[in-house]
């Protein structure tokens, strides 16, 4: 039900933030911190959303490249 969906959402959000902290280490990109803060106005909220969205896409692209390379080497 709704409680389960909420729990899964918060768990996925936590995992995403931890991955962002791990992969953004040493890059001077405060993306994980941007996700965890509460917005003061909509412009800041949209900017934080873009930062988090772009960082998540970068992480997923890196993982996809690694999986593809692993598949090529396995053949």
Order of alpha helices (4+ residues) and beta strands (2+ residues): alpha-alpha-alpha
